[in-house]
Amino acid sequence: MFRRLHIQMTFFSSLIIGAVILIMTMFCNFIAVRSTRETIWTTFQNNSMSCISHIESQSVITNQWILQAEQNYGISIDIKDNGNSLYLKKLQGASAEEDIFQKAAEISADSHGLNLSNPGVVNKLTKNVFFQIKDFYISTALIPKDQGTVSMIILYPLNSMEHEILLQRLAFFGTAFLAILALSIFSWFFTGKMIKPLEENRQAQTEFIAAASHELRSPLAVILSGISAMKKAEPAEQTHFLSVIEKEGTRMSLLVNDMLSLSNADNHSWKMHPVPCELDTLVLDTYEKYEPLMQEHHMNFSVELPEEELPLCNCDPERISQVLGILLDNAISYVPENGKIQLTLSQNSRGFCLSVTDNGPGIPDSAKASVFRRFYRADSARNNRQHFGLGLCIAYEIITLHQGMITVLDTPGGGSTFVISLPASANS
């Protein structure tokens, strides 16, 4: 499913990007072609005026100058002196351009009023017109001279311009194709990165459901087994089975409550109720509550509080107590008998710091990123039936809602230290 979604997202993103690039390319190409045509047209006019000015200023027109002008400007010139073609053009009479010259003369006379074969009354001023026919820019001129009138037709073939425009278009659309190809490849990797969290989330949901089902199945099986045994047991033995059923029912209730808490966190409906709180008092109350349990497990339990008076912290004290309880319960599960557990409160420039330190087996670096994952449990805790692997995940959600952070570090000398950072004005 995700692969199909990946392909579809890549296709549609490439289609949209490609359409935008093509539209922009066509627009830019249109501007470039128009600019090229205008530039070449202006250049042709300037070159034609240069030729006309030269003829106006010279009494003798040499074949060498005509050849040089045609070569330099990429044009063809037909010059007639009082209606007689120059010798050079006579030699070229069989040229394929002769028909074009004739047609240009006709258009000049019919459409622009400049009759090259019948100049009429000689004017002291040069007359010239510019126009275009298929495949050619045309300039015609009548230039008055002392002995009569010189007529001139200049042809500029557009094949070179069209070739230049074709190269422009190929460059534009080739660049557009490469851009679309590059962006399509980028879209493939980009959409893949976008979809990856969805895949991971679905995988996490699948694992969560499987793990929750497994955890619920175990106490349910014990309860059903106990009920079945009660039906056959003597009244004196039924009390034992009732105790087992009650214990497993409580265990299921705890698991369901933890799952509901995480569900509320996922739905952003888990609200905190921050109030000004004395964290040192909260930590001390937590210490006193867990001290008997620590003595029962033969733990060396201590608390460290700052000597100076701390400002109030705006937090939900019940939730912070819950987080400390989760960390202390985990420490009891991991730390062997006669181990050390310390609860510490301090203040720094960014806010408050709460930590639970133990000298247990510690957490490998490879597992540090997983301890806050749902249903994750280290091997040493798997035998404890009261731990479902949801506690640290719940603690992480609570601290996140307080805009704080919870991290796990190595304790110097061995063990783990869970550090909670709360901002000075934590709120939900």
C-alpha positions in Angstrom: 0.0 0.0 0.0 2.7 2.5 1.0 4.7 1.7 -2.2 1.7 2.4 -4.3 1.1 5.6 -2.4 4.8 6.5 -2.9 4.5 6.0 -6.6 1.3 8.0 -6.8 2.7 10.9 -4.8 5.8 11.0 -6.9 3.8 10.9 -10.1 1.4 13.7 -9.1 4.1 15.9 -7.7 6.2 15.4 -10.8 3.2 16.1 -13.0 2.4 19.4 -11.2 6.0 20.5 -11.1 6.5 19.5 -14.7 3.4 21.5 -15.8 4.7 24.5 -13.9 8.2 24.2 -15.4 6.8 23.7 -18.9 4.5 26.8 -18.6 7.4 28.9 -17.3 9.7 27.5 -20.1 7.2 28.3 -22.8 6.8 31.8 -21.5 10.5 32.3 -21.2 11.0 30.8 -24.7 8.4 33.2 -26.1 10.1 36.2 -24.6 13.5 35.0 -25.8 12.3 34.3 -29.3 10.6 37.7 -29.5 13.7 39.3 -28.2 15.9 37.4 -30.7 13.6 38.4 -33.6 13.6 42.1 -32.5 17.4 42.1 -32.1 18.0 40.6 -35.5 15.4 42.9 -37.1 17.1 45.9 -35.5 20.5 44.6 -36.6 19.3 44.2 -40.1 17.9 47.7 -40.2 21.2 49.1 -38.9 23.3 47.1 -41.4 21.0 48.2 -44.3 21.3 51.8 -43.3 25.1 51.4 -43.2 25.0 50.1 -46.7 22.7 52.9 -47.9 24.9 55.5 -46.2 28.0 54.1 -47.9 26.4 54.2 -51.4 25.2 57.8 -50.6 28.7 58.9 -49.8 30.6 57.1 -52.6 30.7 57.9 -56.2 32.1 54.5 -57.2 30.7 51.2 -55.9 33.2 48.4 -56.2 32.4 44.7 -56.4 34.9 44.1 -53.6 32.8 46.3 -51.2 29.6 44.5 -52.2 31.1 41.1 -51.5 32.6 42.3 -48.2 29.2 43.7 -47.1 27.4 40.5 -48.0 29.9 38.5 -46.1 30.0 40.7 -43.1 26.3 41.2 -42.7 25.1 37.9 -44.1 23.0 39.6 -46.7 22.5 39.6 -50.5 22.5 42.9 -52.4 21.0 43.8 -55.8 22.1 47.3 -57.0 20.9 49.0 -60.2 22.2 52.2 -61.6 19.4 54.0 -63.5 17.7 50.7 -64.0 20.8 48.8 -65.1 22.1 46.0 -63.0 25.7 46.3 -62.0 28.2 43.9 -63.7 28.4 41.8 -60.5 24.7 41.0 -60.5 24.8 40.2 -64.2 27.3 37.6 -63.5 24.9 36.2 -60.9 21.8 36.5 -63.0 21.2 32.8 -62.7 21.2 32.9 -59.0 18.2 31.3 -57.2 17.7 34.7 -55.4 16.8 36.5 -58.6 13.2 35.6 -58.2 13.2 36.9 -54.6 14.7 40.2 -55.8 12.0 40.5 -58.4 9.3 39.7 -55.9 10.8 42.2 -53.3 10.7 44.9 -56.0 7.1 44.2 -56.8 6.0 44.3 -53.1 8.0 47.5 -52.6 6.1 49.2 -55.4 2.7 47.7 -54.7 2.5 47.7 -50.9 5.0 50.4 -49.9 4.9 52.9 -52.8 8.6 52.7 -53.6 8.9 51.8 -57.3 12.5 50.8 -58.0 12.1 50.4 -61.7 10.3 53.8 -62.2 11.7 56.3 -59.7 9.8 59.2 -61.2 10.9 62.6 -60.2 14.3 62.4 -58.7 14.3 63.5 -55.1 17.4 64.8 -53.3 16.5 62.6 -50.3 17.0 58.9 -50.1 13.9 56.8 -49.8 13.9 53.4 -48.2 11.5 50.9 -46.7 11.8 47.7 -44.6 9.4 44.8 -44.7 9.4 41.0 -44.4 8.3 38.3 -46.8 8.5 34.5 -46.2 12.0 33.5 -45.1 13.5 37.0 -45.7 13.8 40.5 -44.3 13.8 43.0 -47.1 15.1 46.5 -47.4 14.6 48.6 -50.6 16.0 52.0 -51.3 16.2 54.7 -54.0 19.4 56.7 -53.6 19.7 60.0 -55.6 23.1 60.4 -57.4 24.5 63.2 -59.7 23.9 61.1 -62.8 20.5 59.6 -61.8 19.2 57.2 -59.2 20.6 54.1 -57.7 18.1 51.5 -56.5 19.1 48.8 -54.0 17.4 45.7 -52.6 18.9 44.0 -49.6 17.8 40.4 -48.6 18.5 38.9 -45.2 17.7 35.2 -45.2 15.9 34.1 -42.0 17.2 30.5 -42.0 20.1 31.4 -39.7 17.7 33.2 -37.4 15.3 30.2 -37.4 18.3 28.0 -36.7 19.3 30.1 -33.8 15.7 30.1 -32.5 15.6 26.3 -32.8 18.8 26.0 -30.8 17.2 28.3 -28.2 14.1 26.2 -28.0 16.2 23.0 -27.7 18.2 24.6 -24.9 15.1 25.8 -23.1 13.2 22.5 -23.4 16.3 20.4 -22.8 16.9 22.3 -19.6 13.3 21.9 -18.7 13.4 18.2 -19.3 16.5 17.8 -17.1 14.9 20.0 -14.4 11.8 17.8 -14.5 13.8 14.7 -14.4 15.9 16.0 -11.5 12.9 17.1 -9.6 11.1 13.8 -10.2 14.1 12.0 -8.7 14.0 14.5 -5.8 10.3 13.9 -5.4 10.8 10.2 -5.3 13.3 10.5 -2.4 11.3 13.4 -0.7 8.0 11.6 -0.8 9.8 8.5 0.4 11.0 10.4 3.5 7.4 11.8 4.0 5.9 8.4 3.8 8.5 6.7 6.0 7.0 8.2 9.3 3.6 6.8 8.2 5.1 3.4 7.6 6.9 3.5 10.9 3.7 4.7 12.7 1.7 1.9 11.1 4.3 -0.6 12.1 4.4 0.8 15.6 0.6 0.6 15.8 0.7 -3.0 14.6 3.4 -3.9 17.2 1.4 -2.0 19.8 -1.7 -4.0 19.1 0.2 -7.2 19.0 2.0 -6.5 22.3 -1.2 -5.3 24.0 -3.0 -8.4 22.9 -0.2 -10.5 24.2 -0.2 -8.7 27.6 -3.9 -8.9 28.0 -4.1 -12.6 26.9 -1.8 -13.7 29.7 -3.9 -12.5 32.7 -7.1 -13.3 30.9 -5.9 -16.9 30.5 -5.0 -17.1 34.2 -8.5 -15.7 35.1 -10.3 -18.2 32.9 -8.2 -21.0 34.2 -8.8 -19.9 37.8 -12.6 -19.8 37.2 -12.5 -23.3 35.6 -10.5 -24.6 38.6 -12.9 -23.0 41.1 -15.8 -25.0 39.6 -14.0 -28.2 40.6 -12.2 -27.1 43.7 -13.3 -27.5 47.3 -14.6 -24.5 49.1 -11.4 -24.2 51.1 -9.4 -24.0 47.9 -11.6 -21.4 46.2 -10.2 -18.6 48.3 -6.8 -19.2 46.7 -8.2 -19.1 43.2 -10.2 -15.9 44.0 -7.0 -14.3 45.1 -5.3 -15.2 41.9 -8.3 -13.9 39.8 -8.3 -10.6 41.7 -4.6 -10.2 41.2 -4.7 -10.8 37.5 -7.8 -8.6 37.2 -5.9 -5.8 38.9 -3.0 -6.4 36.5 -5.4 -6.1 33.5 -6.9 -2.9 34.9 -3.4 -1.3 35.3 -2.6 -2.2 31.7 -5.9 -0.8 30.4 -5.4 2.4 32.3 -1.9 2.8 30.9 -3.2 2.2 27.4 -6.0 4.7 27.9 -3.4 7.3 29.1 -1.3 6.8 26.0 -4.4 7.0 23.8 -5.3 10.3 25.4 -1.8 11.5 24.7 -2.0 10.4 21.1 -5.3 12.2 20.7 -4.0 15.4 22.4 -6.8 15.1 24.9 -4.6 14.4 27.9 -4.6 17.7 29.8 -2.3 18.8 32.5 -3.4 21.0 35.4 -0.5 23.1 36.2 -0.3 25.0 39.5 2.5 26.7 41.4 4.3 23.8 43.1 7.2 23.5 45.5 9.3 20.8 43.9 11.4 20.2 47.0 8.3 19.3 48.9 7.0 17.1 46.1 10.4 15.2 45.9 10.5 14.8 49.7 6.9 13.4 49.8 7.9 11.0 47.0 10.9 9.9 49.0 8.9 9.3 52.1 6.3 7.3 50.2 8.9 5.0 48.6 11.2 4.6 51.6 9.3 1.7 53.1 9.2 -0.1 49.7 13.0 0.5 49.3 13.6 -1.0 52.8 11.5 -4.0 51.9 13.7 -4.6 48.8 16.9 -3.8 50.8 17.8 -0.8 48.8 20.0 2.1 49.9 17.6 4.9 49.1 18.7 8.6 49.4 17.5 12.0 48.5 19.5 15.1 47.6 17.8 18.6 47.7 19.4 22.0 47.2 20.2 24.0 50.3 18.8 27.3 49.0 15.1 28.0 48.7 13.8 27.2 45.2 11.2 29.2 43.3 7.8 27.7 42.5 7.5 25.6 39.4 4.3 25.8 37.4 3.5 22.1 36.8 1.0 19.4 37.5 2.3 17.9 40.8 0.3 14.7 40.5 1.7 14.0 37.0 5.3 14.8 38.1 4.8 12.5 41.1 3.6 9.8 38.7 6.7 10.2 36.6 9.0 9.9 39.6 7.0 6.9 40.7 7.5 5.2 37.3 11.3 5.9 37.4 11.6 4.6 41.0 9.5 1.5 40.2 11.7 0.7 37.3 14.8 1.2 39.4 13.6 -1.2 42.0 12.9 -3.8 39.2 16.4 -3.4 37.7 18.7 -2.8 40.7 19.8 -5.9 42.5 19.3 -6.3 46.3 21.4 -3.9 48.4 21.8 -1.6 45.4 21.7 2.2 45.6 19.0 4.5 44.3 19.1 8.3 44.6 16.5 10.9 44.0 17.9 14.4 43.3 16.5 17.9 42.7 18.6 20.8 41.4 18.1 24.1 39.6 20.0 25.6 36.7 19.8 28.6 34.4 17.1 26.9 32.2 14.9 25.6 35.0 14.7 22.6 37.3 16.4 19.2 37.1 15.0 16.0 38.6 17.0 12.8 38.4 16.7 9.2 39.5 20.1 7.5 39.7 20.8 3.8 40.3 23.8 1.5 40.2 22.0 -1.3 38.4 23.1 -3.1 35.2 22.6 0.1 33.2 21.2 0.4 29.7 23.4 -0.2 26.6 23.9 2.7 24.2 22.1 0.8 21.5 19.0 0.6 23.7 18.9 4.1 25.0 16.8 5.3 22.0 14.2 2.5 22.6 13.6 2.8 26.3 10.8 5.3 25.8 9.2 3.2 23.1 5.9 1.4 24.0 6.1 -2.1 25.4 9.9 -1.9 25.4 11.4 -3.8 28.3 15.0 -4.8 29.0 15.6 -8.5 29.6 16.0 -8.1 33.3 12.5 -6.7 33.6 10.7 -9.2 31.5 10.2 -11.5 34.5 8.3 -8.8 36.4 4.7 -9.3 35.6 3.7 -5.9 36.9 5.7 -4.1 34.3 4.2 -3.8 30.8 6.8 -1.6 29.1 4.5 1.4 29.1 5.8 3.3 32.1 8.7 5.2 30.5 6.5 6.0 27.5 3.9 7.5 29.8 6.6 9.4 31.6 7.9 10.8 28.3 4.4 12.0 27.3 3.9 13.7 30.6 7.2 15.6 30.5 6.6 16.5 26.9 3.2 18.0 27.8 5.1 20.1 30.4 7.4 21.3 27.6 10.3 19.5 29.3 12.7 16.7 28.4 13.5 13.3 29.8 16.8 11.6 29.0 18.7 8.6 30.1 22.5 8.7 30.9 25.0 6.3 32.2 25.8 6.5 36.0 29.5 6.9 36.7 30.7 3.5 37.9 27.7 1.7 36.4 24.0 2.0 36.3 21.5 4.4 34.8 20.4 8.0 35.5 17.1 9.3 34.2 17.1 13.1 34.0 14.0 15.2 33.9 14.4 18.9 32.8 11.5 21.2 33.5 11.4 24.8 32.4 11.0 27.4 35.1 7.4 28.1 33.9 6.3 24.6 32.7 2.8 24.4 31.6 0.5 22.2 29.6 
